[in-house]
Each structure stands twice: as C-alpha cells, then as structure tokens.
Amino acid sequence: MERWATFDCYGTLVDWHGGVRAELARLWPDADADALLQRYLSIEPQVQAGRGVSYRSVMADTLAEVAAAEGLTLPESERHALGAALPGWRVFPEVPAALSELRKRGWKLAILSNTDRDFLDAIGVPVDLSVVASEIGSYKPAHDHWTVFFERSAAPREGHVHVAASLFHDIAPAAELGLTAVWIDREGETSDLPRAATLPDLSGLPDALDALVPE
C-alpha cells in the first residue's frame, strides 16, 4: 500500500507568522506588530472565503484592510509587499531533515496550500504532488484541496495522513472529512478538535507517521 503524507505549507513548513509579522513591522514600525499580526490573521480568511483569486491578491487585499482597520497609511507602492517578501520566508529548521527521512521510509509527500504555484517553487520543498488554491479556485477550509488530491494521487485513505499547523484551515476540515491528521502545534495552543497526534514541530513526525500507518 502506498503511504501518503499531505502538508499545509505556510505555518507548517515555512514560518508564515514570522514572515507576515516582519513585513508588518517594516511597514509600520511605530505600531504594535503582534497586534497587527492578529488583525491580519482574523481578516485573511474573510478575504479568501468563496474567491478564486490568486494568493497575491488575497495578501494585498488583506493588507489594505488591516491598514484601514488600524487607521494606518499603506502606500500604493507597498500594496504587494507581502507577496514580494514571501519567497524569502524561512523554512523551519527541522523540516528538510524530517521530509528527507519520510522519503527514505517510503512515504510520498504532497503539499495542499492556500497559495500560488510560483511561491511553492520558490521555497524548493521537494514533493510528489502539490495542490494550490489559485489553480483550483478554492481556499481551505473548503474541502476542494483534499478532493483534488485524492483524484490526482489515487492515494488510499487508509494510507494517508494530513499534517498541518492551522486548526481553522486544516485540522477542522480534516476532521469533517474523517481524515487521519497530525496537528503541528508550534504556538502552544489548545484544541478539542479530533486528531491522531499532536507534535510541537516536525522532528518526531517520521516515527509518528510510521506508528499511524505501519509499512
């Protein structure tokens, strides 16, 4: 049986919160960057909902709404600041070794991301398959990413595990779909959402996945 691990990208493999916060702090150095980040996180899902636009457009529209909500000035030249910065955001340090080990153990890897194709290409994480929002016209937590993944991969559900940090975008819809999921709790949160395992990062993921789906 083929074994497949699917991943969210930004927040799970790449430090998305850190990247967004750094740009917010650069744009508005006198404002509270942590408060701006929380405002951004609350607005972006509303901007994404029911739209098939590129993630660049989502980030630009969200940034403009953050500025308006906080009474801040956003120059037109900075409207796409997040999209310009995103390709340089760091991969979490344990990720390359963890993914490499999963490959050695025979796992196939896929990314299901609320982003654009060229952003994934820029970070250079090697995977067997990827599904991005701008190509399917849907953003998680809608279920389309998983529908497309299973159609393209023919992965057996009993051999599949979804791995993600976002409760809203990934763990909740995985539970709705009855999928096995591992929550990467990088922020020290709490949740009653069902999942098969909770890890602080990807360091222990190869052993956790092997325990959930033995070879």
C-alpha positions in Angstrom: 0.0 0.0 0.0 1.2 3.5 -0.9 1.7 5.8 2.1 1.0 9.5 1.5 1.6 12.4 3.8 0.0 15.7 2.8 1.1 19.0 4.3 -0.1 22.5 4.6 2.9 24.7 3.7 2.8 28.2 5.3 2.8 27.9 9.0 3.6 24.2 8.9 6.8 24.0 6.7 7.5 27.7 6.4 7.5 30.4 9.1 4.4 32.3 7.8 3.6 34.1 11.0 7.2 35.3 11.3 7.2 36.4 7.7 4.0 38.4 7.9 4.9 40.0 11.2 8.3 41.1 9.9 6.6 42.9 6.9 4.0 44.5 9.2 6.7 45.8 11.5 8.7 47.1 8.5 5.7 48.9 7.0 4.5 50.4 10.3 7.5 50.5 12.8 5.6 52.6 15.3 2.7 50.2 15.6 2.3 47.0 17.7 3.4 44.3 15.3 1.9 41.5 17.3 -1.5 43.2 17.3 -1.2 43.9 13.6 -0.4 40.2 13.0 -3.5 39.1 15.0 -5.6 41.6 12.9 -4.2 40.2 9.7 -4.9 36.6 10.8 -8.5 37.5 11.6 -9.1 39.3 8.2 -7.4 37.0 5.7 -9.9 34.1 6.0 -12.7 36.5 5.3 -10.9 37.8 2.2 -10.3 34.2 1.0 -13.8 32.9 1.5 -15.6 32.0 -1.7 -13.0 33.5 -4.0 -10.8 32.0 -6.7 -8.3 34.9 -6.9 -4.5 34.5 -6.6 -2.9 34.4 -3.1 -1.0 37.6 -4.1 -4.4 39.3 -4.4 -5.6 37.9 -1.1 -2.5 39.2 0.7 -2.7 42.6 -1.0 -6.4 43.0 -0.2 -5.9 41.8 3.4 -3.0 44.2 4.0 -5.2 47.1 2.7 -8.0 46.1 5.1 -5.6 45.9 8.0 -4.3 49.4 7.2 -7.9 50.7 7.0 -9.0 49.0 10.2 -6.0 50.3 12.2 -6.0 53.8 10.7 -2.6 53.3 9.0 -1.3 54.6 5.7 -0.4 52.0 3.1 1.4 53.5 0.1 0.2 52.0 -3.3 3.9 51.0 -3.9 3.7 48.7 -0.8 0.3 47.1 -1.5 2.0 43.9 -2.7 4.7 44.0 0.0 3.7 40.6 1.4 3.8 38.8 -2.0 7.2 40.3 -2.7 8.6 39.2 0.6 7.0 35.7 0.8 9.5 33.8 -1.4 12.3 34.7 1.2 10.5 33.5 4.3 12.4 30.8 6.1 11.6 27.1 6.2 11.5 25.9 9.8 15.0 24.4 10.6 13.8 20.8 11.3 11.7 20.5 8.1 14.3 19.4 5.5 15.6 16.5 7.6 12.1 15.4 8.5 10.9 15.3 4.9 14.1 13.6 3.8 13.6 10.9 6.4 10.0 10.4 5.4 11.1 9.8 1.8 13.7 7.3 3.0 11.0 5.4 4.7 8.9 5.2 1.6 6.4 8.0 2.2 5.1 10.0 -0.8 4.7 13.7 0.0 2.2 16.3 -1.2 1.5 20.0 -0.3 -2.1 21.3 -0.1 -1.6 25.1 0.0 -3.7 28.3 0.1 -1.1 29.9 -2.2 0.2 30.3 -5.7 2.3 27.8 -7.7 5.4 30.0 -8.0 5.5 30.6 -4.2 5.9 26.8 -3.7 8.5 26.6 -6.4 10.5 29.4 -4.7 10.8 27.6 -1.4 12.1 24.5 -3.1 10.5 21.8 -0.9 10.6 18.5 -2.9 7.2 16.8 -3.1 5.5 14.3 -5.4 2.3 16.4 -5.8 1.0 19.8 -4.9 -2.4 21.4 -5.0 -2.6 25.2 -4.8 -5.6 27.5 -4.2 -5.1 29.7 -7.2 -5.3 26.8 -9.6 -8.4 25.1 -8.2 -10.3 28.3 -7.3 -10.8 27.4 -3.7 -9.2 28.1 -0.3 -9.1 25.9 2.7 -11.0 25.3 5.0 -13.2 24.4 2.0 -12.7 20.7 1.1 -11.6 21.1 -2.5 -7.9 20.7 -1.8 -8.4 17.1 -0.5 -10.9 16.2 -3.2 -8.4 17.2 -5.9 -5.5 15.5 -4.0 -7.3 12.1 -3.9 -8.4 12.4 -7.5 -4.8 13.2 -8.7 -2.9 10.7 -6.5 -5.4 7.8 -6.2 -4.0 7.6 -2.6 -5.7 5.1 -0.4 -7.4 6.8 2.5 -6.1 4.2 5.0 -2.6 5.1 3.9 -3.0 8.8 4.1 -2.2 11.3 6.9 -2.6 15.1 6.7 -0.1 17.2 8.6 -0.7 20.9 9.5 -0.4 23.7 12.0 -3.7 25.5 11.3 -6.7 24.4 13.3 -9.1 26.5 11.2 -7.7 25.8 7.7 -6.6 22.2 8.1 -7.4 20.2 11.3 -11.1 21.2 11.4 -11.8 20.3 7.8 -9.7 17.1 8.1 -12.0 16.1 11.0 -15.1 16.9 8.9 -13.8 14.6 6.2 -12.9 11.8 8.6 -9.1 12.0 7.7 -6.3 11.0 9.9 -4.5 14.2 10.9 -1.4 15.3 12.9 -1.5 18.7 14.4 1.8 20.6 14.5 1.2 22.9 17.5 4.0 25.5 17.0 2.2 28.2 19.0 1.4 26.2 22.2 -2.4 26.3 21.6 -5.1 24.0 23.0 -7.9 22.4 21.0 -10.6 19.8 21.4 -10.6 19.0 17.6 -10.1 15.4 16.8 -6.6 14.4 15.5 -4.4 11.3 15.6 -1.4 13.0 17.2 -0.1 16.4 18.3 3.6 17.4 17.8 5.5 20.7 18.6 7.3 20.5 15.2 8.3 18.0 12.5 11.2 16.4 14.3 9.2 13.4 15.5 7.0 13.2 12.5 8.6 10.2 10.7 8.1 8.0 13.8 4.6 9.3 14.4 3.5 8.6 10.8 5.1 5.2 10.9 3.1 4.4 14.0 -0.1 5.6 12.4 0.4 3.8 9.1 2.9 0.9 9.5 4.8 -0.1 6.4 
